Amino acid sequence: MKPVALGIKSHIGWAAVVGLAGPAASAEVVAKRRIDIATTFDEGAVYHKGQELPFDRAEALIRASEEKFGRTAQEALADFAAELRRAGCEPVASGLVSGDGKTLPPLASILRSHAWVHAAEGELYRRVLRNACASCAIPAFAIPAKEIEARAAAALGIARTGLPARLAALGKASGKPWARDQKDAALAAWIALAAR
């Protein structure tokens, strides 16, 4: 089987996943997919919903939602991995685009701050995706979004200014969609592929 590295860029309720195969210097996109973790934005924005509830109910909602989203993410990633295997590819690593690494405060403090609510929701989806990778036996590591371009350029041994052309070539070969989410996921996959 051909080894494939996955790159994952999450959002509230969904993630873009790109699979790259081949040597890092000449990698090609073998698959890409949107993984839906929540059925609607409102369902996925559990910390936002929690702000409207008494603390105990908010805490229970967030905990139950994370468990549900974890199962959904694991099933979706397992399906994607099975699809790759049917195509002769084996997922061997995953790079997850992460946040800035700030430690979240206690839940009561999160629910009082709109900025912390957004940070907590981002971390929730990165956590369920990281756990989904572990459940699928795909080693995963986080790559801070603000470092992704520099780390990808270093992993590929090229100047950072060379990344846009490389990404454009990958996008042209793989077709649409090829927006910022797929590009960031591809950079994360490239880093994971080069690290093998």
C-alpha positions in Angstrom: 0.0 0.0 0.0 1.1 3.6 -0.7 1.7 5.6 2.5 -0.5 8.7 2.8 -0.3 11.5 5.2 -3.5 13.4 6.2 -3.8 17.1 6.8 -6.8 18.3 8.8 -8.1 21.8 9.2 -11.1 22.1 11.5 -14.0 24.5 11.9 -17.1 24.6 14.1 -18.9 21.4 13.1 -16.7 20.2 10.2 -13.2 19.7 8.9 -11.3 19.7 5.6 -9.1 16.7 5.2 -6.5 16.2 2.5 -4.5 13.1 1.8 -1.0 13.4 0.3 1.1 10.5 -1.0 4.6 10.2 -2.4 7.9 11.6 -1.4 7.3 15.1 0.2 9.2 16.8 -2.6 6.8 15.4 -5.2 3.7 14.7 -3.2 0.3 14.4 -4.9 -3.2 14.8 -3.5 -4.8 11.3 -3.5 -8.0 12.3 -1.7 -9.8 15.2 -0.1 -13.0 15.4 1.8 -15.2 17.5 4.1 -16.0 15.7 7.3 -19.2 16.9 8.9 -19.1 16.5 12.6 -22.2 18.4 13.5 -25.3 18.5 11.4 -25.8 22.3 11.6 -23.7 25.3 12.7 -26.1 25.9 15.6 -25.7 22.3 16.8 -21.9 22.6 16.6 -21.7 25.9 18.4 -22.2 24.3 21.8 -20.3 26.8 23.8 -22.4 29.6 22.3 -25.5 27.7 23.2 -24.1 27.1 26.7 -23.9 30.8 27.2 -27.8 30.9 27.1 -28.2 28.1 29.7 -27.7 27.7 33.5 -24.2 26.5 34.2 -25.1 22.9 35.0 -27.1 22.5 31.9 -24.4 24.2 29.8 -21.8 21.8 31.2 -23.9 18.8 30.5 -24.7 20.0 27.0 -21.0 20.5 26.2 -20.0 17.2 27.6 -22.7 15.3 25.7 -22.0 17.1 22.5 -18.3 16.4 22.7 -19.1 12.7 23.1 -21.5 12.7 20.1 -19.1 14.7 18.0 -16.3 12.4 18.9 -18.2 9.4 17.7 -19.2 11.2 14.5 -15.6 12.3 13.8 -14.3 8.8 14.4 -16.8 7.2 12.1 -16.2 9.7 9.3 -12.4 9.4 9.6 -12.7 5.6 9.7 -14.8 5.8 6.5 -12.2 8.0 4.8 -9.4 5.7 5.9 -11.3 2.7 4.5 -11.8 4.6 1.2 -8.1 5.3 1.0 -7.3 1.6 1.7 -9.6 0.5 -1.0 -7.7 2.7 -3.4 -4.4 1.1 -2.3 -3.3 3.8 0.2 -2.5 3.5 3.9 -2.9 6.5 6.2 0.3 6.6 8.2 0.3 10.1 9.8 -1.8 13.2 10.3 -1.0 16.8 10.8 -3.8 18.8 12.5 -3.8 22.6 12.0 -4.1 23.9 15.6 -4.8 27.1 17.4 -2.3 29.3 19.3 -1.9 26.9 22.2 -3.4 29.2 24.9 -4.6 27.3 27.9 -8.4 27.6 28.3 -9.7 28.9 31.6 -12.4 27.0 33.6 -15.8 26.6 31.9 -17.5 29.3 33.9 -14.9 31.8 32.6 -15.2 30.6 29.1 -19.0 31.1 29.1 -18.6 34.7 30.2 -16.3 35.6 27.2 -17.2 35.5 23.5 -13.5 35.3 22.6 -13.0 32.3 24.9 -16.2 30.6 23.6 -14.7 30.7 20.1 -11.4 29.4 21.3 -13.1 26.6 23.3 -15.1 25.5 20.3 -12.0 25.4 18.1 -10.2 23.3 20.7 -13.2 21.0 21.0 -13.1 20.1 17.3 -9.4 19.7 17.2 -9.6 17.4 20.2 -12.3 15.2 18.7 -10.4 15.0 15.5 -7.1 14.2 17.3 -9.0 11.4 19.2 -10.5 10.2 16.0 -7.0 9.8 14.5 -5.9 7.8 17.6 -9.0 5.6 17.3 -8.1 4.9 13.7 -4.5 4.2 14.6 -3.2 7.2 12.6 -0.5 9.0 14.5 -1.4 12.7 14.7 0.4 15.9 15.8 -0.6 19.5 16.0 0.9 22.3 13.9 0.1 25.8 15.0 -1.7 27.7 12.2 0.7 30.7 12.5 3.7 28.4 12.0 2.3 26.2 9.2 3.8 27.9 6.2 7.3 28.2 7.7 7.3 24.6 8.9 6.0 23.4 5.5 8.7 25.3 3.7 11.4 23.9 6.0 10.0 20.4 5.7 10.1 20.7 1.9 13.5 22.4 1.9 12.2 25.4 -0.1 11.8 29.1 0.5 8.5 30.1 2.0 7.9 32.2 -1.2 7.9 29.0 -3.2 4.8 27.6 -1.3 2.1 29.4 -3.3 3.3 27.9 -6.6 3.5 24.4 -5.1 0.0 24.7 -3.6 -1.4 26.0 -6.8 0.1 23.0 -8.7 -1.5 20.6 -6.1 -4.8 22.4 -6.5 -4.8 22.3 -10.2 -4.0 18.6 -10.3 -6.6 17.7 -7.7 -9.5 20.0 -8.8 -12.0 21.8 -6.7 -12.6 22.5 -3.9 -9.1 24.1 -3.3 -9.6 27.0 -1.0 -7.7 28.2 2.1 -8.9 25.2 4.1 -7.7 22.6 1.6 -4.4 24.5 1.2 -3.8 24.6 5.0 -4.7 20.9 5.3 -2.3 20.1 2.4 0.5 22.0 4.2 -0.2 20.0 7.4 -0.2 16.8 5.4 3.1 17.8 3.7 4.7 18.4 7.1 3.4 15.0 8.3 4.7 13.3 5.2 8.1 14.8 5.4 8.4 13.9 9.1 8.1 10.2 8.3 
